[in-house]
Amino acid sequence: MAGSFPPSASKTGVLVVIGGLVLAASIGVAPRFRDQTVGVVGNSGSASSQSNPLAKTDPNQPASRHGHGPTTFDPQHPNAQQLDSSQFSCAPGKNGGATDTGVSATSIRLASTVAESGIGASFLGDARFGLIAVVNEVNRAGGICGRQLKLDLVDDGWNARTGESDLRNYIHQGVFALAVVPSSEGLNLAAKANNGDIDAAGIPVVGSDGMLKSQYADPWIWPVAASTSSTAHIAAKEMYDAGIRTFGLVYDKDYHFGQEGAAAFRHAISMLPGAKLNADVGIVSGQQDYGTSVSQFEDGCAPCEGTFMLLEPDTAISWIQSDHSQNHYVFGKLQTDGPQPLFNSKFGQACGNLCNNMWVWTGYQPPYPPFTNEAADVQYVNAIRSVSSSADTANQFLEGAYIGMKLLVEALQKVGPNLTRARLRDVLNSMTFSSGLTKDERWSPTNHYANTSMLGFAIQDSGGFNGFQYKNTGWFADPWANLDH
């Protein structure tokens, strides 16, 4: 890609928090260069290693793309030997100062990759507002034990290699923890399952909502979302319980959520007596015409009673529009279900009446009746509106980012002034998180599947998009939560 990094000020979208007020200076730029620092006055980009007196630069590592050398906590630094945690208290000037990598007396450095360009932007693009809203709330209240949160964000375009590189750069810069990381493909490569950087660095990734297996299996990642495998299990079982016996599956074979969800859906159908998967079609994302694949699907489903459409929004719209049959057999005769990426207003608006009554599943409690006036939903909507008047609060990846950031803040508060990565890990592995927007979530050192239940809603379109209607499912539990993980 043309250009250099760090970008010049004229190419940078910067969001700065001053005294609790959001000052936005977002200039039209190539989204790849949207690199923001939230919670600190100044230009985008991270603080240098000099901001942490216990950090050291490794001369054998290349400078990061963000323009700063890699840093690590140096236990041999003279100041490190003087730390006496018995003297710490949760107050400015008394919190122990630089207790670990990315921590100083006045700040905690956090970072995250987001997807504001590329195909993932259709459902991940608003996620940053969830992180920013929580950072603003915390910093306006004085931070955590006198430390302000400094959050760096960079758009990786939902590209696995770019995201992996960005996360590696953040680790080398010496951030304390990675917050939520909505852009899941890069995190997948950086996770333990792929011998990535997360475990090598021992860096916490808190509040992730990428829904991929690798996140739940990693001892340094704490997801708040129900997994894609759980989504597939729940969709299959709910449709089966409603009397559906013939199923069709279309899935995105480019990205892990499609691959993992498809495998879990097949497995679920195989365990349901009398259920048959009549169509099983994988498609390449981002195409304009899927006519051939639609014909393949309709060879098995003309129609099927139930369909599971495991696609991201833009691909789902192209898939639906490629069906020129009179009866639109890409939809189930009785029910069509979609995963959490399709739970957003833009998809509902773009699909129109064709998607009326299509089910979508979420591991969160969205701000729609009967939950609209519940305290947690009101607080969520108000928090998002404090930073954006246009962000789609129905978007479940925005809500997930907000919930994930709330988890990180609560855990940091429980750790207190003597803040270290190891202490944060131990707190997360023993705490119960009650956000009011999910069932209570609990993690342990051996189980990070804290969320295995979902709510079902249906898209409503009558003369225009009318939002989402709750289907009275209750928190539908994954009947096979120990499988396909």
C-alpha positions as CSV (number, residue, x, y, z in Angstrom):
1,M,0.0,0.0,0.0
2,A,1.3,3.4,-0.9
3,G,2.2,5.8,1.9
4,S,4.3,5.6,5.0
5,F,3.7,5.2,8.7
6,P,3.3,7.1,10.9
7,P,1.1,9.2,8.7
8,S,1.4,13.0,8.6
9,A,-1.1,15.0,10.7
10,S,-3.1,15.7,7.6
11,K,-3.7,12.0,7.1
12,T,-4.6,11.1,10.6
13,G,-8.0,10.7,12.3
14,V,-7.4,11.8,15.9
15,L,-9.7,11.6,18.8
16,V,-8.5,13.4,21.9
17,V,-10.1,13.5,25.4
18,I,-9.6,16.6,27.4
19,G,-11.2,17.1,30.8
20,G,-13.9,14.6,29.9
21,L,-14.8,16.4,26.6
22,V,-14.5,14.6,23.3
23,L,-12.8,16.7,20.7
24,A,-13.0,14.9,17.3
25,A,-10.8,15.9,14.4
26,S,-11.5,13.2,11.9
27,I,-10.2,14.2,8.5
28,G,-11.0,12.2,5.4
29,V,-8.2,9.7,5.1
30,A,-7.4,6.3,3.9
31,P,-8.9,4.1,6.7
32,R,-5.7,2.1,7.0
33,F,-4.1,5.2,8.5
34,R,-6.7,5.8,11.1
35,D,-4.5,5.5,14.3
36,Q,-6.1,7.0,17.4
37,T,-4.9,7.6,20.9
38,V,-7.8,8.0,23.3
39,G,-7.5,9.5,26.8
40,V,-4.3,11.5,26.3
41,V,-3.7,15.0,25.0
42,G,-1.6,15.0,21.9
43,N,-1.2,13.5,18.4
44,S,-2.1,9.9,17.6
45,G,0.5,7.2,18.3
46,S,1.8,5.7,21.5
47,A,3.8,7.2,24.3
48,S,7.5,6.5,24.0
49,S,9.3,4.1,26.2
50,Q,10.6,7.0,28.2
51,S,7.1,7.5,29.7
52,N,7.8,4.3,31.8
53,P,11.0,4.6,33.8
54,L,11.1,0.8,34.2
55,A,10.9,0.1,30.4
56,K,13.8,-0.9,28.3
57,T,14.3,-0.9,24.6
58,D,15.4,-4.1,22.8
59,P,17.9,-3.1,20.1
60,N,17.4,-6.5,18.4
61,Q,13.8,-5.8,17.6
62,P,12.8,-3.6,14.7
63,A,10.9,-0.3,15.3
64,S,7.2,-0.8,15.2
65,R,5.0,0.5,12.5
66,H,3.7,3.1,15.0
67,G,7.1,4.7,15.1
68,H,8.2,3.6,18.6
69,G,10.8,1.1,19.7
70,P,9.7,-2.1,21.5
71,T,9.7,-2.0,25.3
72,T,9.5,-4.5,28.1
73,F,9.4,-4.2,31.9
74,D,12.9,-4.5,33.3
75,P,12.9,-6.0,36.8
76,Q,16.6,-5.2,37.1
77,H,16.0,-1.4,36.8
78,P,17.1,0.2,40.1
79,N,13.7,1.7,40.6
80,A,12.1,-1.8,40.3
81,Q,14.0,-2.9,43.4
82,Q,12.5,-0.1,45.5
83,L,8.9,-0.9,44.9
84,D,7.1,-1.9,48.2
85,S,3.5,-2.9,47.5
86,S,2.6,-2.6,51.2
87,Q,3.0,1.1,50.8
88,F,0.6,1.4,47.8
89,S,-2.8,2.9,48.0
90,C,-5.5,3.6,45.4
91,A,-4.8,7.3,45.0
92,P,-2.7,9.6,42.8
93,G,0.9,9.7,43.8
94,K,0.5,6.6,46.1
95,N,-0.2,3.8,43.6
96,G,3.3,2.5,43.2
97,G,4.0,4.1,39.9
98,A,5.5,1.9,37.3
99,T,4.4,-1.5,38.6
100,D,4.6,-3.3,35.2
101,T,5.1,-2.9,31.5
102,G,2.9,0.0,30.2
103,V,2.0,1.3,33.7
104,S,3.1,4.5,35.2
105,A,2.0,6.6,38.2
106,T,-0.4,8.5,35.9
107,S,-1.4,6.1,33.1
108,I,-2.2,2.6,31.9
109,R,-1.4,2.0,28.3
110,L,-3.8,-0.1,26.3
111,A,-4.2,-0.9,22.6
112,S,-6.6,-2.5,20.2
113,T,-7.0,-3.3,16.5
114,V,-10.3,-2.3,14.9
115,A,-11.8,-2.9,11.4
116,E,-13.0,0.4,9.8
117,S,-12.1,-0.6,6.3
118,G,-12.4,-3.8,4.3
119,I,-15.3,-6.3,4.4
120,G,-15.4,-6.5,8.2
121,A,-16.3,-2.8,8.5
122,S,-19.9,-3.7,7.7
123,F,-20.3,-5.1,11.2
124,L,-17.1,-4.1,13.1
125,G,-16.9,-0.5,12.0
126,D,-18.6,1.1,15.0
127,A,-16.9,-1.1,17.7
128,R,-14.4,1.6,18.6
129,F,-17.1,3.8,20.0
130,G,-17.8,1.2,22.7
131,L,-14.1,1.3,23.8
132,I,-13.9,5.1,23.7
133,A,-17.1,5.6,25.6
134,V,-15.9,3.5,28.5
135,V,-12.4,5.1,28.5
136,N,-14.1,8.5,28.7
137,E,-16.2,7.5,31.6
138,V,-13.2,6.2,33.6
139,N,-11.0,9.1,32.8
140,R,-13.6,11.7,33.7
141,A,-14.0,10.0,37.1
142,G,-10.2,10.3,37.7
143,G,-9.0,7.1,36.2
144,I,-8.1,3.9,38.2
145,C,-6.2,4.5,41.3
146,G,-5.0,7.8,39.9
147,R,-4.0,6.3,36.5
148,Q,-5.7,7.5,33.3
149,L,-6.4,5.0,30.6
150,K,-4.5,5.7,27.3
151,L,-5.9,3.7,24.5
152,D,-4.3,3.3,21.0
153,L,-6.5,2.1,18.1
154,V,-5.5,1.2,14.6
155,D,-7.5,-0.1,11.7
156,D,-6.2,-3.4,10.3
157,G,-8.9,-3.8,7.7
158,W,-9.9,-7.2,9.2
159,N,-6.8,-8.6,7.5
160,A,-5.2,-11.4,9.5
161,R,-1.5,-10.7,8.7
162,T,-1.9,-6.9,9.1
163,G,-3.7,-7.4,12.4
164,E,-1.1,-9.8,13.6
165,S,1.7,-7.4,12.8
166,D,-0.2,-4.5,14.5
167,L,-0.7,-6.5,17.7
168,R,3.0,-7.6,17.6
169,N,4.0,-3.9,17.3
170,Y,1.8,-2.9,20.2
171,I,3.4,-5.7,22.3
172,H,6.9,-4.5,21.4
173,Q,5.9,-0.9,22.3
174,G,5.1,-2.1,25.8
175,V,1.4,-1.6,26.2
176,F,0.1,-3.1,29.4
177,A,-2.9,-5.0,27.9
178,L,-4.9,-5.4,24.7
179,A,-8.5,-4.2,25.0
180,V,-11.3,-6.2,23.3
181,V,-9.5,-6.3,19.9
182,P,-12.7,-6.3,17.8
183,S,-10.7,-7.2,14.6
184,S,-10.6,-11.0,15.2
185,E,-8.6,-12.3,12.3
186,G,-5.3,-10.8,13.5
187,L,-5.9,-11.8,17.1
188,N,-6.5,-15.4,15.8
189,L,-3.0,-15.5,14.4
190,A,-1.5,-13.9,17.5
191,A,-3.2,-16.5,19.9
192,K,-1.7,-19.6,21.4
193,A,-3.4,-21.9,18.9
194,N,-1.1,-20.5,16.3
195,N,2.0,-20.1,18.5
196,G,1.5,-16.4,18.4
197,D,2.8,-13.5,20.4
198,I,0.1,-13.2,23.0
199,D,1.3,-16.0,25.2
200,A,5.0,-15.4,24.5
201,A,4.5,-11.9,25.9
202,G,2.1,-12.9,28.7
203,I,-0.1,-9.9,27.7
204,P,-3.8,-10.0,28.7
205,V,-6.4,-9.6,26.0
206,V,-9.6,-8.7,27.8
207,G,-13.2,-8.6,26.7
208,S,-12.8,-10.0,23.2
209,D,-15.9,-10.6,21.0
210,G,-14.4,-12.1,17.9
211,M,-16.2,-15.4,18.7
212,L,-13.4,-17.7,17.4
213,K,-12.1,-20.9,19.0
214,S,-8.6,-19.7,19.4
215,Q,-9.7,-16.9,21.8
216,Y,-11.4,-19.3,24.2
217,A,-8.5,-21.7,24.3
218,D,-5.9,-19.1,25.1
219,P,-5.1,-18.6,28.8
220,W,-4.3,-14.9,28.1
221,I,-7.6,-14.1,26.3
222,W,-10.9,-13.5,28.1
223,P,-13.9,-13.3,25.7
224,V,-17.3,-11.9,26.6
225,A,-19.1,-13.2,23.5
226,A,-20.8,-16.5,22.9
227,S,-18.7,-18.3,20.3
228,T,-19.6,-18.9,16.7
229,S,-19.8,-22.6,17.5
230,S,-22.4,-21.9,20.2
231,T,-24.3,-19.7,17.8
232,A,-24.5,-22.6,15.3
233,H,-25.5,-25.1,17.9
234,I,-28.3,-22.8,19.3
235,A,-29.7,-21.9,15.9
236,A,-29.9,-25.6,14.9
237,K,-31.5,-26.7,18.1
238,E,-34.0,-23.9,18.3
239,M,-35.2,-24.6,14.7
240,Y,-35.3,-28.3,15.4
241,D,-37.4,-27.7,18.5
242,A,-39.8,-25.6,16.3
243,G,-40.4,-28.7,14.2
244,I,-37.9,-28.0,11.3
245,R,-36.2,-31.2,9.9
246,T,-34.7,-30.1,6.6
247,F,-31.9,-27.6,6.7
248,G,-29.8,-25.5,4.4
249,L,-26.4,-24.0,5.2
250,V,-24.5,-21.2,3.4
251,Y,-21.3,-20.0,4.9
252,D,-18.3,-17.7,4.3
253,K,-15.4,-20.0,3.7
254,D,-12.8,-17.2,3.7
255,Y,-13.0,-16.3,7.4
256,H,-12.7,-18.4,10.5
257,F,-16.2,-17.5,11.8
258,G,-17.7,-19.1,8.7
259,Q,-15.5,-22.1,8.8
260,E,-15.9,-22.8,12.5
261,G,-19.7,-22.1,12.5
262,A,-20.3,-24.4,9.5
263,A,-18.5,-27.3,11.2
264,A,-20.5,-26.8,14.4
265,F,-23.8,-26.5,12.5
266,R,-23.1,-29.8,10.6
267,H,-22.2,-31.5,13.9
268,A,-25.4,-30.2,15.5
269,I,-27.6,-31.5,12.6
270,S,-25.9,-34.9,12.9
271,M,-27.0,-35.2,16.5
272,L,-30.6,-34.3,15.9
273,P,-32.7,-37.4,15.1
274,G,-34.4,-37.0,11.7
275,A,-32.7,-33.8,10.8
276,K,-31.1,-33.6,7.3
277,L,-28.7,-31.0,5.9
278,N,-29.9,-30.9,2.3
279,A,-27.7,-28.0,1.1
280,D,-24.2,-27.1,2.4
281,V,-22.5,-24.4,0.3
282,G,-19.4,-22.4,1.1
283,I,-18.8,-19.1,-0.8
284,V,-16.0,-16.7,-1.2
285,S,-16.8,-13.4,0.5
286,G,-17.1,-10.0,-1.2
287,Q,-18.4,-11.1,-4.6
288,Q,-21.1,-9.3,-6.4
289,D,-22.9,-12.3,-8.0
290,Y,-23.4,-15.7,-6.4
291,G,-25.7,-17.1,-9.1
292,T,-23.9,-20.4,-9.5
293,S,-23.6,-21.0,-5.8
294,V,-27.3,-20.0,-5.3
295,S,-28.2,-22.6,-8.0
296,Q,-26.1,-25.2,-6.1
297,F,-27.9,-24.3,-2.9
298,E,-31.3,-24.5,-4.4
299,D,-30.6,-27.9,-5.9
300,G,-30.8,-29.2,-2.3
301,C,-33.2,-26.6,-0.9
302,A,-36.3,-25.8,-3.0
303,P,-37.0,-24.9,-0.3
304,C,-35.6,-26.3,2.9
305,E,-37.7,-25.7,6.0
306,G,-34.8,-23.9,7.8
307,T,-31.7,-22.1,6.6
308,F,-28.7,-20.9,8.4
309,M,-27.0,-17.9,6.7
310,L,-23.5,-17.8,8.2
311,L,-22.3,-14.7,6.4
312,E,-21.1,-11.2,7.1
313,P,-23.5,-8.4,6.1
314,D,-22.2,-7.3,2.7
315,T,-21.8,-10.9,1.4
316,A,-25.2,-11.8,2.8
317,I,-26.8,-9.0,0.8
318,S,-25.1,-10.0,-2.4
319,W,-26.1,-13.7,-1.8
320,I,-29.7,-12.8,-1.3
321,Q,-29.8,-10.5,-4.3
322,S,-28.3,-13.3,-6.4
323,D,-31.4,-15.4,-5.9
324,H,-33.7,-14.6,-8.8
325,S,-36.1,-17.4,-8.1
326,Q,-39.7,-16.4,-7.6
327,N,-39.9,-18.0,-4.2
328,H,-36.4,-16.9,-2.9
329,Y,-35.3,-20.4,-1.9
330,V,-32.2,-19.1,-0.2
331,F,-34.6,-18.4,2.7
332,G,-36.0,-21.3,4.7
333,K,-39.7,-22.1,4.2
334,L,-40.4,-21.8,7.9
335,Q,-37.4,-20.0,9.3
336,T,-34.0,-18.4,8.4
337,D,-31.4,-17.7,11.0
338,G,-28.3,-15.5,11.0
339,P,-25.3,-15.1,13.3
340,Q,-24.4,-12.1,15.4
341,P,-22.6,-10.2,12.5
342,L,-26.1,-9.8,10.9
343,F,-27.6,-8.2,14.0
344,N,-27.2,-4.6,13.0
345,S,-29.5,-2.0,11.5
346,K,-27.5,-1.5,8.3
347,F,-28.0,-5.1,7.3
348,G,-31.7,-4.9,8.1
349,Q,-32.1,-1.7,6.1
350,A,-30.2,-3.0,3.1
351,C,-32.1,-6.3,3.0
352,G,-35.5,-4.8,3.3
353,N,-38.7,-6.8,3.2
354,L,-36.9,-10.0,2.0
355,C,-35.4,-10.3,5.5
356,N,-38.7,-9.6,7.4
357,N,-38.9,-12.1,10.2
358,M,-35.4,-13.4,9.6
359,W,-33.9,-14.5,13.0
360,V,-30.6,-13.2,14.3
361,W,-28.8,-14.3,17.4
362,T,-26.8,-12.4,20.0
363,G,-25.0,-13.2,23.2
364,Y,-25.9,-9.8,24.5
365,Q,-29.1,-8.0,25.6
366,P,-29.8,-5.4,22.9
367,P,-31.7,-2.1,23.6
368,Y,-34.9,-3.3,22.1
369,P,-38.2,-4.2,23.8
370,P,-38.6,-5.7,26.4
371,F,-35.1,-4.5,27.4
372,T,-35.2,-0.9,26.2
373,N,-35.7,0.6,29.6
374,E,-33.5,-1.7,31.7
375,A,-30.8,0.2,33.5
376,A,-27.9,-1.5,31.8
377,D,-29.3,-0.9,28.3
378,V,-30.0,2.7,29.1
379,Q,-26.5,3.2,30.4
380,Y,-25.1,1.5,27.3
381,V,-27.0,3.7,24.8
382,N,-26.3,6.9,26.7
383,A,-22.6,6.1,26.9
384,I,-22.4,5.5,23.1
385,R,-24.4,8.7,22.4
386,S,-21.9,10.6,24.5
387,V,-19.3,9.9,21.8
388,S,-21.3,9.4,18.6
389,S,-24.8,10.6,17.6
390,S,-24.9,8.1,14.7
391,A,-23.4,4.9,15.9
392,D,-25.8,1.9,15.6
393,T,-26.5,0.8,19.1
394,A,-28.3,-2.2,17.7
395,N,-25.0,-3.4,16.3
396,Q,-24.0,-6.3,18.6
397,F,-20.3,-5.9,18.0
398,L,-20.5,-2.3,19.2
399,E,-22.4,-3.5,22.3
400,G,-19.8,-6.3,22.7
401,A,-16.9,-3.9,22.6
402,Y,-18.6,-1.8,25.3
403,I,-19.2,-4.9,27.5
404,G,-15.6,-6.1,26.9
405,M,-14.2,-2.7,27.9
406,K,-16.4,-2.7,31.0
407,L,-14.9,-6.1,32.0
408,L,-11.4,-4.8,31.6
409,V,-12.1,-1.7,33.7
410,E,-13.8,-3.7,36.5
411,A,-10.9,-6.1,36.6
412,L,-8.4,-3.3,36.7
413,Q,-10.3,-1.8,39.6
414,K,-10.3,-5.1,41.5
415,V,-6.5,-5.5,41.0
416,G,-6.0,-2.0,42.6
417,P,-2.8,0.0,42.8
418,N,-0.3,-2.8,42.5
419,L,-1.1,-3.4,38.9
420,T,0.7,-6.3,37.1
421,R,-0.3,-8.5,34.2
422,A,-0.1,-11.6,36.4
423,R,-2.4,-10.0,39.1
424,L,-4.9,-9.0,36.4
425,R,-4.9,-12.6,35.0
426,D,-5.6,-14.0,38.5
427,V,-8.4,-11.6,39.1
428,L,-10.0,-12.3,35.7
429,N,-9.8,-16.1,36.4
430,S,-11.7,-15.8,39.7
431,M,-14.2,-13.0,39.2
432,T,-17.9,-13.0,38.3
433,F,-18.8,-10.2,35.9
434,S,-22.4,-8.9,36.0
435,S,-22.8,-6.4,33.3
436,G,-26.6,-6.6,33.1
437,L,-26.2,-7.1,29.4
438,T,-25.3,-10.8,29.5
439,K,-25.9,-13.6,31.8
440,D,-23.3,-13.4,34.6
441,E,-20.0,-14.4,33.2
442,R,-17.2,-16.4,35.0
443,W,-13.8,-17.5,33.8
444,S,-11.4,-20.0,35.4
445,P,-7.8,-20.9,34.5
446,T,-9.0,-23.9,32.5
447,N,-12.3,-22.5,31.0
448,H,-12.7,-19.2,29.2
449,Y,-16.2,-20.1,27.8
450,A,-18.0,-17.6,30.1
451,N,-20.9,-17.0,27.7
452,T,-22.7,-19.9,26.2
453,S,-26.3,-18.6,26.0
454,M,-28.0,-16.3,23.4
455,L,-31.2,-14.3,22.7
456,G,-33.1,-14.6,19.5
457,F,-34.6,-11.6,17.7
458,A,-36.2,-11.2,14.3
459,I,-35.7,-8.4,11.8
460,Q,-38.8,-6.4,11.2
461,D,-39.6,-4.7,7.9
462,S,-43.0,-3.3,7.1
463,G,-42.9,-0.4,4.7
464,G,-39.3,0.1,5.9
465,F,-36.9,-1.3,8.5
466,N,-38.6,-1.3,11.9
467,G,-35.8,-2.8,14.1
468,F,-35.7,-6.2,15.8
469,Q,-38.4,-8.1,17.6
470,Y,-37.6,-10.3,20.6
471,K,-38.7,-13.9,20.0
472,N,-39.2,-14.8,23.7
473,T,-36.4,-17.4,23.6
474,G,-35.0,-16.5,27.0
475,W,-31.3,-17.1,27.3
476,F,-31.1,-20.1,25.0
477,A,-28.3,-22.3,26.3
478,D,-25.9,-24.1,23.9
479,P,-26.9,-27.7,24.3
480,W,-23.5,-28.9,23.3
481,A,-21.3,-26.3,24.9
482,N,-18.4,-28.8,25.4
483,L,-18.3,-29.7,21.7
484,D,-16.7,-28.1,18.6
485,H,-14.5,-26.0,20.8
